[in-house]
Amino acid sequence: MVGDLQFSWELGGAGWATCRIAEGNAEHRAHVGYCTDALADLLYAVTGLYGGTTDQRASFDLEPVEMRWLLRRQGADVSITVFEFPDGATSWGSPDETGGTLAWSSTQPRSVLGHKVMEAAVTVLRKHGEDGYLEKWMRHAFPVAALQDLQRLHRRDDHCPHERCRNDFES
């Protein structure tokens, strides 16, 4: 069901986060490692959907698995396809549909995807703060600029009805 999208990003132990995306009964959950700046990459990929580029990608290291999100804008909607590749060391740069296994897919309004990803990032920032995020994620600071870009574009282009989106998110 469109609009039933759920997304969360929760920091776990040192250098790990749990990424969960779901719609109805279809769910994909993965434990993402800190070898990539995963949350920033996802925020920038979703932000890119607001520009002229229709295809965006974000890759996460699951050690050794690579999880790759392919986002394709189709008018006001976005096709979200999540692939898993068995060995991230050999799959980086390979074509999306070659060698990977389809792990999850859905089509959602860009406004819904943008809101859910932005809200998950804000939840992480409010819970841990920038210092706490860096302490847990270790290699990368909280992606403040990426979050601010997504907030600005979501507010401007999606006319989000949620009260929280009318104001800047604060930590």
C-alpha positions as CSV (number, residue, x, y, z in Angstrom):
1,M,0.0,0.0,0.0
2,V,1.5,3.3,-1.1
3,G,2.1,5.6,1.9
4,D,2.6,2.8,4.3
5,L,6.3,3.1,4.1
6,Q,8.4,2.7,7.2
7,F,12.1,3.5,7.5
8,S,14.5,3.5,10.4
9,W,18.2,3.9,11.0
10,E,19.4,2.9,14.5
11,L,22.9,3.0,15.8
12,G,24.0,-0.1,17.5
13,G,27.4,-1.1,18.8
14,A,30.6,0.7,17.7
15,G,30.5,1.1,14.0
16,W,27.2,-0.5,13.3
17,A,23.7,0.6,12.5
18,T,20.4,-1.3,11.7
19,C,18.7,-0.1,8.6
20,R,15.1,-1.1,8.2
21,I,12.7,-0.4,5.3
22,A,9.2,-1.8,5.2
23,E,5.9,-1.5,3.5
24,G,3.0,-3.6,4.8
25,N,4.3,-7.1,5.4
26,A,7.4,-6.7,3.2
27,E,10.5,-5.8,5.2
28,H,14.2,-5.6,4.7
29,R,16.6,-5.2,7.6
30,A,20.3,-5.0,7.5
31,H,23.2,-4.4,9.8
32,V,25.3,-1.7,8.1
33,G,29.0,-1.2,8.9
34,Y,30.9,2.0,9.2
35,C,33.3,1.4,6.3
36,T,31.1,3.7,4.2
37,D,29.4,7.0,5.2
38,A,26.1,5.1,4.7
39,L,23.6,7.5,6.2
40,A,25.1,10.5,4.4
41,D,25.1,8.5,1.1
42,L,21.4,7.7,1.5
43,L,20.5,11.3,2.4
44,Y,22.4,12.6,-0.6
45,A,20.8,9.9,-2.9
46,V,17.3,10.9,-1.8
47,T,18.2,14.6,-2.1
48,G,19.4,13.9,-5.7
49,L,15.8,12.9,-6.6
50,Y,14.8,16.5,-6.2
51,G,17.1,17.6,-9.0
52,G,17.4,16.7,-12.7
53,T,18.9,13.2,-12.2
54,T,16.3,10.5,-12.2
55,D,18.5,7.7,-11.0
56,Q,20.3,7.7,-7.6
57,R,22.3,5.0,-5.8
58,A,23.5,4.4,-2.3
59,S,25.7,1.5,-1.3
60,F,26.2,0.2,2.2
61,D,28.9,-2.2,3.5
62,L,27.4,-5.1,5.4
63,E,30.9,-6.8,5.7
64,P,31.3,-8.7,3.4
65,V,27.9,-8.1,1.7
66,E,27.1,-5.0,-0.2
67,M,23.6,-3.6,0.0
68,R,22.8,-1.3,-2.9
69,W,19.8,1.0,-3.1
70,L,18.7,2.0,-6.6
71,L,16.3,4.9,-6.6
72,R,14.5,5.8,-9.9
73,R,12.3,8.8,-10.0
74,Q,9.2,8.3,-12.2
75,G,7.3,11.6,-12.2
76,A,6.2,12.2,-8.6
77,D,7.0,8.6,-7.6
78,V,10.2,6.8,-6.8
79,S,10.9,3.1,-7.6
80,I,13.0,1.8,-4.6
81,T,15.0,-1.4,-5.3
82,V,17.4,-2.9,-2.8
83,F,19.9,-5.4,-4.0
84,E,22.4,-7.5,-2.0
85,F,25.7,-8.6,-3.4
86,P,27.5,-11.4,-1.7
87,D,31.0,-9.8,-1.7
88,G,31.2,-6.0,-1.5
89,A,34.9,-6.2,-2.3
90,T,34.2,-7.5,-5.8
91,S,30.7,-6.0,-6.5
92,W,31.5,-2.3,-6.2
93,G,30.9,-0.7,-9.5
94,S,29.1,-3.7,-11.0
95,P,25.8,-3.2,-12.8
96,D,22.8,-3.0,-10.4
97,E,20.9,-5.9,-11.8
98,T,24.0,-8.2,-12.4
99,G,25.2,-10.5,-9.6
100,G,23.0,-9.1,-7.0
101,T,19.9,-10.5,-5.4
102,L,16.7,-8.5,-5.1
103,A,16.1,-8.0,-1.4
104,W,13.2,-5.5,-1.4
105,S,11.3,-3.2,-3.7
106,S,8.5,-0.7,-3.7
107,T,7.2,2.4,-5.5
108,Q,6.5,5.3,-3.3
109,P,5.7,9.0,-3.7
110,R,9.0,11.0,-3.6
111,S,7.4,13.1,-0.8
112,V,6.9,10.0,1.4
113,L,10.4,8.6,0.8
114,G,12.0,12.0,1.4
115,H,10.0,12.5,4.6
116,K,10.7,9.1,6.0
117,V,14.4,9.2,5.4
118,M,14.7,12.7,6.7
119,E,12.7,11.8,9.8
120,A,14.9,8.8,10.6
121,A,18.0,10.9,10.3
122,V,16.5,13.5,12.6
123,T,15.6,10.8,15.1
124,V,19.3,9.6,15.1
125,L,20.5,13.1,15.6
126,R,18.1,13.9,18.4
127,K,18.9,10.6,20.2
128,H,22.7,10.8,20.0
129,G,23.7,14.3,19.0
130,E,26.6,15.0,16.7
131,D,29.2,14.0,19.3
132,G,27.4,10.8,20.2
133,Y,26.9,9.9,16.6
134,L,30.6,10.2,15.9
135,E,31.5,8.3,19.0
136,K,29.2,5.4,17.9
137,W,29.8,5.6,14.1
138,M,33.5,6.3,14.6
139,R,34.7,7.1,11.0
140,H,32.2,9.7,9.9
141,A,30.5,12.7,11.5
142,F,26.8,13.1,11.4
143,P,25.8,14.3,7.9
144,V,24.4,17.7,8.9
145,A,24.7,19.3,5.5
146,A,23.0,16.3,3.8
147,L,20.1,16.4,6.2
148,Q,19.8,20.2,5.8
149,D,19.7,19.9,2.0
150,L,17.0,17.2,2.1
151,Q,15.0,19.3,4.6
152,R,15.1,22.3,2.4
153,L,14.1,20.5,-0.8
154,H,11.4,18.5,0.9
155,R,9.9,21.6,2.3
156,R,10.2,23.5,-0.9
157,D,9.0,20.9,-3.4
158,D,6.8,18.5,-1.5
159,H,4.6,20.9,0.5
160,C,4.7,18.4,3.3
161,P,1.6,18.7,5.6
162,H,3.4,17.6,8.7
163,E,3.9,20.4,11.2
164,R,7.5,19.2,11.8
165,C,8.4,19.9,8.2
166,R,7.4,23.5,8.4
167,N,10.3,24.2,10.7
168,D,13.9,23.1,10.7
169,F,14.6,20.0,12.6
170,E,16.9,20.6,15.5
171,S,19.0,18.3,17.6
